């Protein structure tokens, strides 16, 4: 404790100089170096050496010296020495001359222990000095004051410790660390060294008992966060610095802090910090509760809605992913009574049944009967015509009969051949027209008709078919007295409604048919009173007959005639009539009922898509909708729902105002408290969306009473598919069907549309250059590559919608027009309906060779050119040559093209002249068809050679005559 006393104690013993030398190796070595070796004693100290020395006969000392040098020093033996001074003498001399100066320690022997020596010193001197003994320096007396312990404090140090006691005796508390530091710093180093054990323990015990503040009373001082439930752990998470402060204070040993908040758990300190600091800084006292009713809200169809929509509204059947919507059409008996009410049981089917009444189905049945009759009549007539055609063909095969029938043609060929005109016409063209004209002139001489028409279909249609239906027998319905009364009441209501509209100035309101008949009869001098039953019977007769007549006229002029006029053959006409129920279309035949069913089926698929999409759809909480659902709704809702939405808006708006003003709601809701609970305390007054979620969580999700006393829950998002919305769609479907039925008219059949009309209407407003993306989609649907050629697309559409019979007859007509041949039943078959307008000039692609001669004056067709004018030229090779021509065109170096015969002579290189070129392994004999238009030979049979080798290499020889070929 005291270094001076320790030094004095050490000096109080008897010096031990030998121990002094032994305690320092350098001193021991130095003393040992002063000795003289004693070799005799060396030998005598080791028996083995002594025996060896005696045996050697040497002087023992001399033998020992020799052995030491040679072996002993190496063997670890000890060499005794004799000294002039003892170790103690040498050590005393060294301590006196050097040891003290070198601050070496001189061991001594003590007569007292350290404790004995110290006790003696304290009793004789220390208790009067500024010295202290170990032990508590301060103690608490019976009065509860700190006093000094004079038993362990010397007189010179007592004032220091009295000052410490006074500091803590007089303090009011709250200055523990300050007083403690002052007390520590007032002591000597010796006092500081034992301060914690000898002073502080007494101070702490006294301070905690008499001066430390009481623990912080959370019960009386704690300010709970809104809603209560302070959570120290949550608060520590929001303000970790408070926890750090606590443990730092505990580590400092501040008894003022520890006695107030404890030393093992920061909970109490955190409560104090929240109360006095944190809450003013906006730090929460607990984690907010999630407003799950709003944040996790999901709007979707309820199971009850699903069941209702599927079973009662639409009629959806099938397993998930395989659902179908079955739309059953109504069926009626002869009296108009519904036969399948168990099938027509959904809201959608009932709406369709309102449009598809027994009247429409009756008309469809009438149309079907007439159409079938037309079909049968037409087929039977065509069969008779084809039988006649077959008979005529058979007669032509009889010997000599064909010569009679073809006498005009035979004589015409003879005239042309004998006169030589045929050859010239073959070269110049126009042989067909001239030949036909000549045959007609000869017909006047022979009396044999050249008319190839077997059957005049136009005449048959007008005089037979149309007349058959124009003379249609009308039937009059018979009505029971009950039916008459019902119909009479309906007629009166219709007339009254009409007259009311006219009085209101509505001149577009259609006049009832009953009133029209009364006026027509009045104009004839007949007065009919609708209130009179007998008169009403007459009116009904006129209505029935007028309706049937109108139906028949419509059937003739709008059903039969357009289809016949469009037809080029009876086969085509029949194809427009012979249509299966599920294949009806506007390009052939389609009833309005069938069309309405088609549209209804399409709409049914749309309803199925609507319900399946609705079942998959989900929505989150929608603050905008919640605040004003009536303004935000986009779907049809009931009047009751509209009233509830208005109340929801009003309630939420009033509560929002209360929240912003910091007042309680009308029902006592403390919005500030609720906002804090759910973590919206900073935004609920300024952000309507935040308040909407809070309001639904606190109030809206619970039952409220509407103006009618009905319970309802505030709606947090628009309904996926309200019943009223679906019902509205179904009503719209019914209105569409009714409108379509009205637009389709009373004819019970759809207007006949030609493929040309449809293609024109479809492409009328299309501009591929302006709307390429949409145009591309159209082409993809048609399966066409991209093109901006509208005519190409139009032709494709026309071909797609034509019947096979229509395609075939038109292709044949086009072919004959290209050949400039007559369009007759002889060429096209008895089914062809001969019309003058079918004859048209048709241009087709021409080979280069034909074009050259045509430009030079040749007037025949290309077929005549290759069959009569140049029969030896391979037409297919010429077509190939034409396809290889460049954009500028390949020019043939054939000389003067004004003279085709000169040019022809230059073509000799195209054909073999060497007889070997015309030989082949096998020859074929081909009979030349007799013709008076062959200018290269007589009208006899001749043997034609096989294609020559020169012709086989046609392209190789021919290219040498081209010019302008790059």
TORKE-21221 format. One record per residue (C-alpha): residue in three letters; x, y, z. Coordinates in steps of 0.05 Angstrom, whole numbers, plus 5000, padded with zeros to 4 digits. Example, Ala and Ser with C-alpha at 12.3 -4.5 7.8 and 13.67 -1.06 7.14 Angstrom:
ALA524649105156/SER527349795143/
% end
This chain:
UNK500050005000/UNK505750485021/UNK512450394984/UNK516450765036/UNK514150305090/UNK515549705046/UNK522749955037/UNK523650085111/UNK521149395128/UNK526149085080/UNK531849465111/UNK530049265182/UNK533448545178/UNK540748255184/UNK544448265116/UNK545747585084/UNK551647705037/UNK552446985017/UNK545146964997/UNK546447624962/UNK551947304918/UNK547646684905/UNK541647114883/UNK545747414826/UNK549046924777/UNK554147444755/UNK556347564826/UNK556746814839/UNK561046714777/UNK565547294796/UNK566647024866/UNK567946324839/UNK573146604791/UNK577346844850/UNK578746124873/UNK585045684860/UNK583944974830/UNK585344404879/UNK587043804834/UNK588643334892/UNK581943484923/UNK578943384854/UNK581842674849/UNK580042504920/UNK572842734909/UNK571742194857/UNK573341464878/UNK574441254807/UNK579441804795/UNK582841664861/UNK583740924843/UNK586241094775/UNK591341594801/UNK593941114852/UNK594740584801/UNK598441044754/UNK603741204806/UNK603441934788/UNK603042514835/UNK595742574852/UNK595443324840/UNK599243264775/UNK594942674752/UNK588543064770/UNK590643674730/UNK592043254670/UNK585442884676/UNK581443524685/UNK584243824622/UNK583343204581/UNK576842914609/UNK574043194672/UNK571643864645/UNK568143484590/UNK565042974635/UNK561343484677/UNK565643374738/UNK566743924790/UNK573544214802/UNK574444424876/UNK577645094891/UNK580645444950/UNK578746174963/UNK582246744998/UNK575447025019/UNK569046685039/UNK562746804999/UNK559947245054/UNK566547645057/UNK566747734982/UNK559247914980/UNK559948435036/UNK565748745000/UNK561948764933/UNK555449054965/UNK559449604997/UNK563249784934/UNK558149644879/UNK551649304899/UNK548049904929/UNK550150334871/UNK547649804823/UNK541049794861/UNK541749064876/UNK537548764932/UNK541148534993/UNK537347965027/UNK536448025101/UNK533747615158/UNK527647915194/UNK526047895268/UNK518748095253/UNK513747895201/UNK511048435155/UNK504448455192/UNK508148515259/UNK512749055232/UNK506749435202/UNK502649395265/UNK508349655305/UNK509350215255/UNK501750405255/UNK501550415331/UNK507950825339/UNK507351285279/UNK502251125224/UNK495851295261/UNK498351995270/UNK500352085197/UNK496552155131/UNK495951415127/UNK490250905125/UNK489250175140/UNK485249695097/UNK477849655114/UNK471450055108/UNK472850795117/UNK465551015124/UNK460150715166/UNK452950895179/UNK451351085251/UNK445050975288/UNK442351645266/UNK442951435195/UNK448951875178/UNK455551685147/UNK461451755195/UNK468851605187/UNK472150985216/UNK478051285255/UNK480750585270/UNK483350535199/UNK484451255181/UNK490551635205/UNK489752325235/UNK492652645174/UNK487452315126/UNK481252365169/UNK478953035141/UNK478852765070/UNK474052215089/UNK469952665133/UNK468853115073/UNK466352515033/UNK461552325088/UNK459053045092/UNK457653075017/UNK453052475019/UNK449952655086/UNK447753335061/UNK445553154989/UNK438153134970/UNK439552594919/UNK440052614844/UNK447552774846/UNK450352094858/UNK455452064802/UNK457752784813/UNK458952694887/UNK462152024876/UNK467052304826/UNK468652894872/UNK470052414930/UNK474551964889/UNK478652544862/UNK479652824933/UNK483552214956/UNK490852034951/UNK493051484905/UNK492950994962/UNK485751204978/UNK483751164904/UNK486650464898/UNK482050194951/UNK476150674938/UNK471150174909/UNK472049664965/UNK473350115024/UNK469050725007/UNK464150634950/UNK460750014979/UNK459050405042/UNK456851005002/UNK452350584955/UNK449050225013/UNK447750885049/UNK445451244985/UNK440650704964/UNK437650695033/UNK437251435047/UNK438351864985/UNK436551494920/UNK429951684885/UNK424051204887/UNK422650744828/UNK418951074770/UNK411450944781/UNK408750714715/UNK401850644744/UNK401151374759/UNK406151694712/UNK405551264649/UNK401751584591/UNK399151004549/UNK398951064474/UNK391951154443/UNK388150514453/UNK392850304509/UNK397249694508/UNK404349994508/UNK409249464485/UNK416349574508/UNK419049084456/UNK415449454399/UNK417750124426/UNK424949874431/UNK424449694358/UNK422050384339/UNK427350734385/UNK433350274396/UNK437450874422/UNK433150864485/UNK435350154500/UNK442650344488/UNK441950944536/UNK439050484589/UNK444649994589/UNK449950544586/UNK446850854648/UNK446750184683/UNK454050064665/UNK455850754694/UNK453250534762/UNK448851154769/UNK444650974830/UNK439851534817/UNK438151204749/UNK438550484775/UNK434250604835/UNK429050924790/UNK429050434731/UNK432649814755/UNK439049494729/UNK436648864694/UNK430749044648/UNK429749674607/UNK422049604606/UNK420750134659/UNK425650624629/UNK422450524560/UNK415650684589/UNK418451324619/UNK421951504554/UNK415551404513/UNK411551814563/UNK416452404567/UNK419952374499/UNK417751864448/UNK410452024442/UNK412052754430/UNK416652544374/UNK411152144342/UNK414251474360/UNK409150934368/UNK408150554433/UNK406149904399/UNK405949604330/UNK399649794292/UNK394349274280/UNK393549114206/UNK386849324180/UNK386048644149/UNK378748734131/UNK380849274083/UNK388049074064/UNK386348354052/UNK379348464024/UNK377748053962/UNK371548193920/UNK369047583882/UNK362747223864/UNK359446883922/UNK357546153919/UNK350246363920/UNK351246823860/UNK354946273822/UNK349345783834/UNK343946293816/UNK347346523752/UNK349045813728/UNK342445473744/UNK336945983741/UNK339546553699/UNK343746253643/UNK343445493647/UNK350845303650/UNK352444563652/UNK358744143651/UNK364944033694/UNK369744613709/UNK373544773645/UNK368444403603/UNK362444843615/UNK357244973561/UNK351145413560/UNK345045043536/UNK340045513502/UNK333645133491/UNK329145423437/UNK321645423451/UNK316944933417/UNK309545063407/UNK303444663389/UNK298444863335/UNK294845313384/UNK301245673403/UNK302045343471/UNK309145233496/UNK310744493493/UNK317444483530/UNK316844943591/UNK321444473631/UNK326944623580/UNK325545373572/UNK326545513646/UNK332445993652/UNK331846753649/UNK335846753584/UNK331446223551/UNK325046563572/UNK327547213542/UNK329046863477/UNK322146543478/UNK319047233479/UNK322247363411/UNK321646673381/UNK314046623386/UNK309446103356/UNK308146583298/UNK315446583276/UNK315845833281/UNK309345743242/UNK312046193186/UNK318545813186/UNK314645173178/UNK310645473120/UNK317045713087/UNK320145033096/UNK314244693063/UNK314345183003/UNK321945132996/UNK321644372996/UNK316144402943/UNK320344862900/UNK326344412909/UNK322443782890/UNK319144132830/UNK325844392805/UNK329343732813/UNK323743362777/UNK323843852720/UNK331443812714/UNK330943062712/UNK326043102654/UNK330543582617/UNK336643142627/UNK332642542603/UNK330842922540/UNK338243112532/UNK340142372539/UNK334942162488/UNK337642672438/UNK344742442449/UNK342541722437/UNK339141912372/UNK345342272348/UNK349041622354/UNK344441262306/UNK347141152235/UNK345341722188/UNK341442102240/UNK347242532261/UNK348442732188/UNK341443002185/UNK342043382251/UNK348843652231/UNK347143802158/UNK347744552167/UNK354744482197/UNK356943992142/UNK354544452086/UNK357745052119/UNK364444692122/UNK363844482049/UNK362545202026/UNK368345472066/UNK373044922042/UNK371144931968/UNK371345691964/UNK378145751999/UNK375346262047/UNK376545792105/UNK384045822098/UNK384046572096/UNK379446622156/UNK383946142193/UNK389746622183/UNK385847262194/UNK381447002250/UNK373847052258/UNK372446362230/UNK367646172286/UNK363246782278/UNK363046712202/UNK361645962206/UNK355846072255/UNK352846612210/UNK353446152149/UNK350045582186/UNK344046032202/UNK343346222129/UNK343645492107/UNK338445332161/UNK333345752122/UNK334545322061/UNK334644632095/UNK329144772145/UNK333244392197/UNK333944812260/UNK340844942287/UNK338045172354/UNK341944812409/UNK337245022465/UNK334044412494/UNK330144742550/UNK328245472562/UNK328945522637/UNK327246262641/UNK320546122609/UNK319345532655/UNK320845942716/UNK316246512696/UNK310546122665/UNK310545492707/UNK314045562774/UNK312046282792/UNK304946172767/UNK304345562811/UNK305245972874/UNK301646582848/UNK295446132845/UNK296545902916/UNK290045722951/UNK289146133015/UNK286045823076/UNK281946173130/UNK282846013203/UNK276945843246/UNK276546153316/UNK272745953378/UNK268346473412/UNK273646553466/UNK279146663415/UNK274847163378/UNK273647563442/UNK281047563458/UNK283147773388/UNK277748303385/UNK280148603451/UNK287348603425/UNK285148933360/UNK281449483398/UNK287549603442/UNK292049663381/UNK287350153347/UNK286550573411/UNK294150603420/UNK295050813348/UNK289851363352/UNK293151613416/UNK299851653382/UNK296852023322/UNK293552523369/UNK300352633401/UNK303152803333/UNK306952153322/UNK305752033248/UNK310951483243/UNK306951003286/UNK304850413242/UNK297450363228/UNK294349703254/UNK292549203200/UNK285349173226/UNK284549923214/UNK287549863145/UNK282449333125/UNK276649743153/UNK278950343111/UNK279949913049/UNK273049623054/UNK270150313068/UNK273250553003/UNK269449982968/UNK263050203001/UNK262949673055/UNK262449903127/UNK265449453181/UNK264949573255/UNK270449263297/UNK265849253357/UNK261148793319/UNK263148053325/UNK260747873255/UNK264248463224/UNK270548283263/UNK270147573234/UNK270347883164/UNK276148313185/UNK279847703209/UNK278547343143/UNK281647933106/UNK287447943155/UNK288747203145/UNK288347243069/UNK292347893066/UNK297647583110/UNK298046953068/UNK298147343003/UNK303547793030/UNK307547173051/UNK306846842982/UNK308547482944/UNK314647562988/UNK316546832976/UNK316146912901/UNK319347592893/UNK324347592950/UNK325946862958/UNK325246502891/UNK326647052840/UNK333247312869/UNK336046602873/UNK333846422803/UNK336347072774/UNK343146962807/UNK343546242781/UNK347146072717/UNK344545362717/UNK338944962748/UNK344044582788/UNK346245242819/UNK339045432832/UNK337744772866/UNK344044862908/UNK341045492937/UNK334845112959/UNK337844452982/UNK340744663049/UNK340944273114/UNK338144583178/UNK345044663211/UNK348244923146/UNK343445493130/UNK346746133108/UNK345046783072/UNK348846563009/UNK343945992998/UNK337745963043/UNK336646153114/UNK330346273154/UNK329746853202/UNK328646353258/UNK335045993240/UNK338746653237/UNK335946863304/UNK338146193333/UNK345146293305/UNK345646983336/UNK342746723401/UNK347846163403/UNK353446673392/UNK350647113447/UNK349946503492/UNK357446373483/UNK358547103502/UNK354346993565/UNK358446373581/UNK364846783574/UNK361847313618/UNK360146833674/UNK366746453670/UNK370747103671/UNK366547353729/UNK367946713768/UNK375446813758/UNK375447563772/UNK377747843839/UNK378348563863/UNK381948893921/UNK379149433966/UNK377450043924/UNK377950693965/UNK375051123909/UNK369050663903/UNK368150623979/UNK367951383986/UNK362651473931/UNK360050803906/UNK354151103868/UNK358751533825/UNK363850983815/UNK359250413796/UNK359250213723/UNK354149653727/UNK346649613734/UNK344349573807/UNK337649563842/UNK334050173869/UNK335149913940/UNK342549843927/UNK342750553899/UNK339550813963/UNK344550434005/UNK350350703964/UNK347851413974/UNK347451284049/UNK354450984048/UNK357251604015/UNK353752074064/UNK355951684125/UNK363251624104/UNK363552364085/UNK360752584153/UNK365552134191/UNK371352394150/UNK369553104170/UNK369352894243/UNK376152574236/UNK379153194204/UNK376153644258/UNK378653184314/UNK371553064340/UNK367952424356/UNK363552124303/UNK355952144309/UNK356251444338/UNK361851624387/UNK367551344346/UNK374251644365/UNK377651674297/UNK384351914326/UNK384551304371/UNK382450834316/UNK387451134267/UNK393051014318/UNK390950294329/UNK391550134256/UNK397650564241/UNK394151114202/UNK395251674253/UNK399552094206/UNK395152064144/UNK387951914162/UNK386052654163/UNK389152834097/UNK388752214053/UNK381652004035/UNK383951324012/UNK387151184080/UNK380851414116/UNK376650964071/UNK380650344093/UNK380250564166/UNK372850694162/UNK371350014131/UNK375649664184/UNK372450034242/UNK365350134219/UNK363549964148/UNK364449214153/UNK359249164207/UNK351749174195/UNK348649844183/UNK341250014176/UNK338650324112/UNK332550794107/UNK327950184104/UNK330949874166/UNK334549344126/UNK341549134149/UNK347149224099/UNK354649254099/UNK358349824064/UNK361049593997/UNK368749633993/UNK369049493918/UNK364349453858/UNK360848783852/UNK363948333800/UNK357348173767/UNK350948413801/UNK344648043786/UNK341648693757/UNK347648763710/UNK346848053684/UNK339348153678/UNK340648803640/UNK345048423591/UNK339647903582/UNK334448443570/UNK339148763520/UNK339748083487/UNK332148043482/UNK331848753454/UNK337148573402/UNK333447953382/UNK326948333376/UNK330348883335/UNK333548363290/UNK326948023280/UNK323848693261/UNK329648853214/UNK329248163181/UNK321948313166/UNK315747863163/UNK318147443105/UNK320746903152/UNK327146833110/UNK333547223106/UNK335147663047/UNK339047292994/UNK346147572990/UNK350847422932/UNK358247302947/UNK359747922905/UNK355148362947/UNK358048083012/UNK365348182990/UNK363748902966/UNK360449073033/UNK366048753072/UNK371649113036/UNK367949763020/UNK371250183074/UNK377749793080/UNK384250153066/UNK390249693078/UNK395150273071/UNK391850663127/UNK390650093175/UNK395749553163/UNK395249223231/UNK387749093226/UNK388348893153/UNK393748383172/UNK388948073222/UNK383548013169/UNK388347663122/UNK390647193177/UNK383447003191/UNK382546853117/UNK389046463114/UNK392146933063/UNK399147213058/UNK399847963064/UNK397548353004/UNK394449032993/UNK390848802930/UNK383448872949/UNK381248532884/UNK385247912902/UNK382047872970/UNK375248012940/UNK376047442890/UNK378146982947/UNK371947162987/UNK367347062928/UNK370346382912/UNK369846182986/UNK362346342991/UNK360046062925/UNK357045372920/UNK360844852880/UNK355344862827/UNK355945622820/UNK363545572814/UNK363245022760/UNK358345362713/UNK361946032718/UNK368645712702/UNK365645372641/UNK362446022618/UNK369046382626/UNK372645852587/UNK367845882528/UNK368046642528/UNK375646612524/UNK374946142464/UNK369646602435/UNK364946022428/UNK357446042436/UNK354445952505/UNK349245422493/UNK346344822527/UNK349844402475/UNK356544632504/UNK354544732577/UNK349244212588/UNK341744242592/UNK342144522664/UNK344945172637/UNK340145762639/UNK341546122573/UNK342046882581/UNK344947382532/UNK348647762587/UNK353147162599/UNK356847292534/UNK362847732550/UNK369547912519/UNK374647562563/UNK382047702557/UNK387147182580/UNK394647142582/UNK397647052513/UNK404146742491/UNK409247192459/UNK408846822392/UNK401246902388/UNK401847632408/UNK406647772350/UNK401947492298/UNK395847802330/UNK399248492329/UNK400948362256/UNK393548252239/UNK391647542257/UNK384347552282/UNK383346842308/UNK383446602380/UNK389746322411/UNK386745632411/UNK385345692336/UNK392345962325/UNK395745342354/UNK390544832330/UNK389545082258/UNK394645602240/UNK400945302272/UNK399144592293/UNK406444362295/UNK408644872347/UNK408544622419/UNK404145122457/UNK406644912525/UNK413745082504/UNK411445762479/UNK408145882546/UNK414645712581/UNK418446182537/UNK413546742552/UNK414446632627/UNK422046722620/UNK421447392587/UNK424647992621/UNK420848612644/UNK422548962578/UNK420248352539/UNK424347882495/UNK424348092423/UNK424347572369/UNK428947722311/UNK424147462257/UNK425047992206/UNK419348422179/UNK413348282225/UNK408748672178/UNK409148042135/UNK407647442180/UNK409546952125/UNK416447262121/UNK417047202195/UNK414546482190/UNK420046302142/UNK425146532193/UNK422146052243/UNK424645452202/UNK430545402250/UNK425545212304/UNK423744562269/UNK428143992242/UNK429343962167/UNK433943372167/UNK430042722161/UNK434542422215/UNK432042952262/UNK424942702252/UNK426641982265/UNK425541642331/UNK425840942360/UNK418340872354/UNK413541232307/UNK406341402322/UNK400941522270/UNK396242082289/UNK390142222248/UNK389242952229/UNK382443222245/UNK378943432179/UNK378644192174/UNK377844692118/UNK382045182158/UNK388744832147/UNK392545262098/UNK398644812097/UNK395744202065/UNK389643852038/UNK383843632080/UNK386342912083/UNK389042462135/UNK396542542142/UNK401842222184/UNK404842702234/UNK412042582258/UNK414042502330/UNK417043132362/UNK423743232329/UNK430443272365/UNK430743992343/UNK424044112377/UNK426443732438/UNK432044232445/UNK427344802428/UNK429745292479/UNK437145192461/UNK436045352387/UNK430745882400/UNK434946332445/UNK439746492388/UNK434146882355/UNK432847332416/UNK435248032421/UNK435148482483/UNK436347882528/UNK440948082586/
% end
